[in-house]
């Protein structure tokens, strides 16, 4: 079988590329090993985790209403019903993708694919059969998978990765999350709100390594109350299955210790799916970390193959993959497209949420980039007070010479929704003056973006911070 364009992988990047290619009149075949489209994000990641985080947030809000004199009975968790509802969300979305593929005449080939040459794939079906698929061009969108630590593979069903955690086999009495990154903290939040005693262990000296410390601080304080324990600068030495639990041996500031947990979630990052698919039979170059090397047009070193999404580098985000998929298709369609965003927003869907776009304060310091930073505390926001969530913060990083907005960071409820304005401001080359003079609705959390810009100029109404830089602005 020959196809002018093959897309390998049916995740957010893959199906976005396939659908756009079809819309542009290209003959496209999508190869996916799972019976359903959606990839890790929809089937085993972004969507199910956010559905469960919504459940956890409602439980938390019911508890927080006691401060307003409104009391609810303690929730009763029907884990089977929660699991069924989660699957209903997934099925609705995957079903919709299948319908869109059919309406666009995108041919779907199901099976495990492996490159046998630069322009050839061998696709093995679940029933044992296989077929050879040749193509003019292939867009590789094979995604990523949870990283594994061999020492933690002790053959126990009590030790889970993020995929296993999302299956919700039960609500364990106690849960240890190994890794203080966004996946571990999101899943830890879910299980804590469902009733588990959750502990987190992180090798570095803070949660969410690499994220802005101003934004992490309110989250770490809140999680300190939600979780049973947060162990920083601590290494997990080994795991041992005790039958009724997993004994975890730690090495950290407290010395050598151990504790038994009902379950353990290993959440130490993700790795690209570049191995085991025959890329060595092509001209594609893979770097030491397993990422496929691409240029700004998503082209690999092999003229027949382009690559998008998690398989070709950080940040491993669904929206990055989708945009790269569209760029790759435009390139094949003969358009002068490039993937050169000024900002790729990132969101951690904990409670509070953390979101940022563009330059961070830590990145500026590391590169010696001079920036001015303006912070607007949500304690000055009427909307935040009405919600009882004054621990939030909105900050902007500004070029001191041009007043251009270089970065935006937000922590607080709904930060993931609010960051879109920051990403747009950076992409459009807005100045702090543009943000401050854009009339925002009141009372909203969104107006803290404008207020942070006003604070940069020393004219924020609700806080007093006169600007005293050398230019006297």
ABEGO torsion letter per residue (X at the ends): XBBABBBBEABAAAAAAAAAAAAAGBBBBBBBABABBGEAAAAABAAAAAAAAAAAAAAAAAAAAAAAGBBBBBBBBBAAAAAAAAAAAAAAAAAAAAAAAAAAGBBBBBEBBBBABAABBBBBBAAGBBBBBBBABBBBBAEBBBBBBAAABAGBAABBBAAAAAAGABBBABBBBBEABAAAAAAAAAAAAAGBBBBBBBABABBGBGBBAAAAAAAAAAAAAABABBBBGBBBABBBBAGAEBBBBBBBAAEBBBBBBABBBBBAEBBBBABGAGAAABABBBBAAGBBBBBAAGBBABAABBBBEAAAEOBBBAAAAAAAAAAAAAAAAGBBBBBBBABBBBBBABOBBBBBBEBBAAAAAAAGBBBBBBBBBAAABAAAAAAGBAABBBBBBBBAAAGBBABBBBBEBGAAAAAAAAAAAAAAGBBAAAAAABBBBOBBAAAAAAAAAAAAAGABAABBBBBABAAGX
